[in-house]
Amino acid sequence: MRAIGLIGGLSWESTVIYYQIINQRVRERLGGSHSANSLIWSVDYTTVEDLIFADRWDEVSTLLTGAGRKLEDFGAEVLLICSNTFSRVSDDVARAASVPVLHIADAVGAEVRARGMRKVGLLGTRFTMEQPFYRDRLAAHGLDVVVPRREQRELVHRVIFDELVRGVTRESSRDAYARIVADLADDGAEGVILGCTEIELLISEKDTAIPVLPSARLHAEAAAGFALAD
Protein backbone atom coordinates (compact mmCIF):
# COMPACT_ATOMS: atom_id res chain seq x y z
CA MET A 1 0.00 0.00 0.00
CA ARG A 2 1.40 3.37 -1.02
CA ALA A 3 1.46 6.12 1.60
CA ILE A 4 -0.91 9.01 0.82
CA GLY A 5 0.13 12.57 1.61
CA LEU A 6 -2.73 15.02 2.16
CA ILE A 7 -2.14 18.76 1.99
CA GLY A 8 -5.13 19.70 4.12
CA GLY A 9 -6.60 22.27 6.41
CA LEU A 10 -8.11 23.99 3.37
CA SER A 11 -10.33 23.93 5.49
CA TRP A 12 -9.98 21.17 8.08
CA GLU A 13 -13.79 20.77 8.01
CA SER A 14 -13.55 19.06 4.62
CA THR A 15 -10.16 17.44 5.20
CA VAL A 16 -12.06 15.18 7.60
CA ILE A 17 -13.99 13.85 4.58
CA TYR A 18 -10.73 12.84 2.91
CA TYR A 19 -9.43 10.97 5.94
CA GLN A 20 -12.73 9.18 6.46
CA ILE A 21 -13.34 8.16 2.84
CA ILE A 22 -9.76 7.01 2.21
CA ASN A 23 -9.80 4.77 5.26
CA GLN A 24 -13.27 3.44 4.48
CA ARG A 25 -12.26 2.49 0.94
CA VAL A 26 -9.08 0.78 2.13
CA ARG A 27 -11.02 -1.23 4.69
CA GLU A 28 -13.65 -2.19 2.10
CA ARG A 29 -10.91 -3.39 -0.26
CA LEU A 30 -8.66 -5.18 2.24
CA GLY A 31 -11.18 -6.12 4.92
CA GLY A 32 -10.72 -6.57 8.63
CA SER A 33 -9.25 -3.65 10.51
CA HIS A 34 -7.12 -2.35 7.63
CA SER A 35 -6.67 1.39 7.23
CA ALA A 36 -4.63 3.63 4.96
CA ASN A 37 -1.00 4.57 5.33
CA SER A 38 -1.48 8.33 5.30
CA LEU A 39 0.06 11.62 6.33
CA ILE A 40 -1.66 14.99 6.70
CA TRP A 41 0.04 18.37 6.59
CA SER A 42 -2.71 20.70 7.80
CA VAL A 43 -2.12 24.40 7.24
CA ASP A 44 -3.58 27.30 9.22
CA TYR A 45 -6.52 28.16 7.01
CA THR A 46 -6.69 31.85 7.95
CA THR A 47 -3.17 32.29 6.61
CA VAL A 48 -3.94 30.94 3.15
CA GLU A 49 -7.40 32.52 3.06
CA ASP A 50 -5.85 35.94 3.59
CA LEU A 51 -3.37 35.27 0.80
CA ILE A 52 -5.95 34.32 -1.82
CA PHE A 53 -8.13 37.34 -1.05
CA ALA A 54 -5.04 39.50 -1.45
CA ASP A 55 -4.30 37.75 -4.79
CA ARG A 56 -0.92 36.58 -3.45
CA TRP A 57 -0.99 33.23 -5.20
CA ASP A 58 2.80 33.02 -5.46
CA GLU A 59 2.94 32.82 -1.68
CA VAL A 60 0.20 30.19 -1.65
CA SER A 61 2.26 28.19 -4.13
CA THR A 62 5.36 28.46 -1.96
CA LEU A 63 3.44 27.39 1.13
CA LEU A 64 1.75 24.37 -0.43
CA THR A 65 4.83 23.33 -2.39
CA GLY A 66 6.73 23.31 0.90
CA ALA A 67 3.98 21.23 2.49
CA GLY A 68 4.27 18.72 -0.34
CA ARG A 69 8.03 18.44 0.12
CA LYS A 70 7.60 17.86 3.85
CA LEU A 71 5.09 15.08 3.21
CA GLU A 72 7.50 13.48 0.75
CA ASP A 73 10.28 13.69 3.34
CA PHE A 74 8.05 11.77 5.75
CA GLY A 75 7.40 9.06 3.17
CA ALA A 76 4.37 10.11 1.10
CA GLU A 77 4.26 8.31 -2.24
CA VAL A 78 1.38 10.30 -3.72
CA LEU A 79 0.14 13.82 -2.91
CA LEU A 80 -3.27 15.50 -2.91
CA ILE A 81 -4.24 19.12 -2.37
CA CYS A 82 -7.49 18.72 -0.43
CA SER A 83 -9.22 21.63 -2.13
CA ASN A 84 -10.64 22.80 -5.44
CA THR A 85 -9.72 26.47 -5.02
CA PHE A 86 -6.15 25.72 -4.03
CA SER A 87 -5.72 23.35 -6.96
CA ARG A 88 -4.86 26.56 -8.80
CA VAL A 89 -1.28 25.86 -7.63
CA SER A 90 -1.45 22.10 -8.19
CA ASP A 91 0.87 22.26 -11.20
CA ASP A 92 3.46 24.09 -9.09
CA VAL A 93 3.27 21.42 -6.40
CA ALA A 94 3.56 18.71 -9.07
CA ARG A 95 6.65 20.30 -10.62
CA ALA A 96 8.36 20.43 -7.24
CA ALA A 97 7.39 16.88 -6.27
CA SER A 98 9.08 13.64 -7.18
CA VAL A 99 5.88 11.63 -6.57
CA PRO A 100 2.53 11.85 -8.41
CA VAL A 101 0.12 14.65 -7.49
CA LEU A 102 -3.52 13.68 -8.06
CA HIS A 103 -5.51 16.68 -9.32
CA ILE A 104 -9.02 17.00 -7.91
CA ALA A 105 -10.52 18.10 -11.23
CA ASP A 106 -9.17 14.96 -12.91
CA ALA A 107 -10.94 12.78 -10.34
CA VAL A 108 -14.16 14.70 -10.95
CA GLY A 109 -13.77 14.67 -14.73
CA ALA A 110 -13.25 10.91 -14.78
CA GLU A 111 -16.45 10.37 -12.79
CA VAL A 112 -18.48 12.70 -15.02
CA ARG A 113 -17.31 10.80 -18.11
CA ALA A 114 -18.02 7.45 -16.45
CA ARG A 115 -21.62 8.59 -15.89
CA GLY A 116 -21.97 9.58 -19.53
CA MET A 117 -22.53 13.26 -18.81
CA ARG A 118 -21.23 16.06 -21.00
CA LYS A 119 -22.77 19.26 -19.63
CA VAL A 120 -22.40 19.90 -15.90
CA GLY A 121 -22.95 22.73 -13.49
CA LEU A 122 -20.19 23.94 -11.18
CA LEU A 123 -20.55 25.34 -7.67
CA GLY A 124 -17.52 26.58 -5.78
CA THR A 125 -15.73 29.64 -4.57
CA ARG A 126 -15.71 32.69 -6.81
CA PHE A 127 -12.13 31.77 -7.74
CA THR A 128 -13.12 28.29 -8.89
CA MET A 129 -16.26 29.36 -10.76
CA GLU A 130 -14.84 32.43 -12.47
CA GLN A 131 -11.14 31.80 -13.07
CA PRO A 132 -10.05 29.42 -15.85
CA PHE A 133 -7.72 27.08 -13.93
CA TYR A 134 -10.47 24.65 -12.88
CA ARG A 135 -12.94 24.94 -15.75
CA ASP A 136 -10.14 24.51 -18.30
CA ARG A 137 -9.03 21.32 -16.57
CA LEU A 138 -12.58 19.99 -16.80
CA ALA A 139 -12.86 21.11 -20.43
CA ALA A 140 -9.81 18.97 -21.18
CA HIS A 141 -11.98 16.00 -20.21
CA GLY A 142 -14.47 17.01 -22.90
CA LEU A 143 -16.94 18.64 -20.53
CA ASP A 144 -19.17 21.66 -21.07
CA VAL A 145 -19.18 23.52 -17.75
CA VAL A 146 -21.84 26.05 -16.76
CA VAL A 147 -21.81 28.25 -13.67
CA PRO A 148 -24.59 30.14 -11.86
CA ARG A 149 -25.54 33.73 -12.60
CA ARG A 150 -23.40 36.45 -11.04
CA GLU A 151 -25.62 37.14 -8.04
CA GLN A 152 -25.93 33.42 -7.42
CA ARG A 153 -22.15 33.01 -7.59
CA GLU A 154 -21.81 35.69 -4.94
CA LEU A 155 -24.22 33.84 -2.65
CA VAL A 156 -22.45 30.51 -3.13
CA HIS A 157 -19.10 32.16 -2.42
CA ARG A 158 -20.35 33.99 0.67
CA VAL A 159 -21.87 30.88 2.22
CA ILE A 160 -18.60 28.99 1.78
CA PHE A 161 -16.44 31.58 3.51
CA ASP A 162 -18.89 32.95 6.08
CA GLU A 163 -20.43 29.62 7.06
CA LEU A 164 -19.09 26.32 5.76
CA VAL A 165 -15.36 26.76 6.43
CA ARG A 166 -16.37 27.70 9.98
CA GLY A 167 -18.45 24.56 10.46
CA VAL A 168 -21.79 26.39 10.17
CA THR A 169 -24.62 24.83 8.11
CA ARG A 170 -27.92 26.68 7.74
CA GLU A 171 -31.16 25.38 6.31
CA SER A 172 -31.68 28.67 4.49
CA SER A 173 -28.34 28.24 2.72
CA ARG A 174 -29.20 24.65 1.80
CA ASP A 175 -32.45 25.83 0.27
CA ALA A 176 -30.68 28.61 -1.64
CA TYR A 177 -28.12 26.18 -3.03
CA ALA A 178 -30.90 23.79 -4.07
CA ARG A 179 -32.61 26.58 -6.01
CA ILE A 180 -29.36 27.44 -7.75
CA VAL A 181 -28.85 23.80 -8.73
CA ALA A 182 -32.40 23.74 -10.11
CA ASP A 183 -31.55 26.76 -12.27
CA LEU A 184 -28.43 25.01 -13.56
CA ALA A 185 -30.59 22.01 -14.46
CA ASP A 186 -32.90 24.36 -16.37
CA ASP A 187 -29.82 25.55 -18.27
CA GLY A 188 -29.18 21.97 -19.37
CA ALA A 189 -26.80 20.69 -16.70
CA GLU A 190 -27.03 16.91 -16.36
CA GLY A 191 -25.33 17.00 -12.96
CA VAL A 192 -23.65 19.50 -10.67
CA ILE A 193 -20.07 19.44 -9.42
CA LEU A 194 -19.71 20.37 -5.77
CA GLY A 195 -16.51 22.16 -6.66
CA CYS A 196 -15.73 23.30 -3.16
CA THR A 197 -15.02 20.47 -0.76
CA GLU A 198 -17.01 22.12 2.03
CA ILE A 199 -20.24 22.16 -0.02
CA GLU A 200 -20.52 18.43 0.67
CA LEU A 201 -21.21 19.38 4.28
CA LEU A 202 -24.32 21.28 3.15
CA ILE A 203 -26.07 19.50 0.28
CA SER A 204 -26.35 16.03 -1.23
CA GLU A 205 -28.46 14.35 -3.90
CA LYS A 206 -31.48 14.25 -1.59
CA ASP A 207 -31.56 18.06 -1.91
CA THR A 208 -31.30 18.28 -5.71
CA ALA A 209 -33.19 17.22 -8.81
CA ILE A 210 -30.01 16.27 -10.70
CA PRO A 211 -27.04 14.15 -9.56
CA VAL A 212 -24.30 15.81 -7.52
CA LEU A 213 -20.62 15.07 -8.00
CA PRO A 214 -18.90 15.47 -4.61
CA SER A 215 -15.35 16.50 -5.41
CA ALA A 216 -13.75 15.69 -2.04
CA ARG A 217 -15.19 12.17 -1.97
CA LEU A 218 -14.22 11.49 -5.58
CA HIS A 219 -10.70 12.81 -4.97
CA ALA A 220 -10.34 10.68 -1.83
CA GLU A 221 -11.59 7.58 -3.63
CA ALA A 222 -9.06 8.18 -6.42
CA ALA A 223 -6.31 8.42 -3.81
CA ALA A 224 -7.36 5.15 -2.17
CA GLY A 225 -7.47 3.45 -5.56
CA PHE A 226 -4.00 4.74 -6.42
CA ALA A 227 -2.59 3.66 -3.08
CA LEU A 228 -3.89 0.13 -3.52
CA ALA A 229 -3.12 -0.28 -7.23
CA ASP A 230 -0.63 -2.96 -8.26
Secondary structure, DSSP 8 states (H G I E B T S, - for coil): ---EEEEE-TTHHHHHHHHHHHHHHHHHHH-TT----EEEEE--HHHHHHHHHTT-HHHHHHHHHHHHHHHHHTT-SEEEES-SGGGGGHHHHHHH-SS-EE-HHHHHHHHHHHTT--EEEEE--HHHHHSHHHHHHHHTTT-EEE---HHHHHHHHHHHHHTGGGT---HHHHHHHHHHHHHHHHTT-SEEEE-SGGGGGT--GGG-SS-EEEHHHHHHHHHHHHHH--
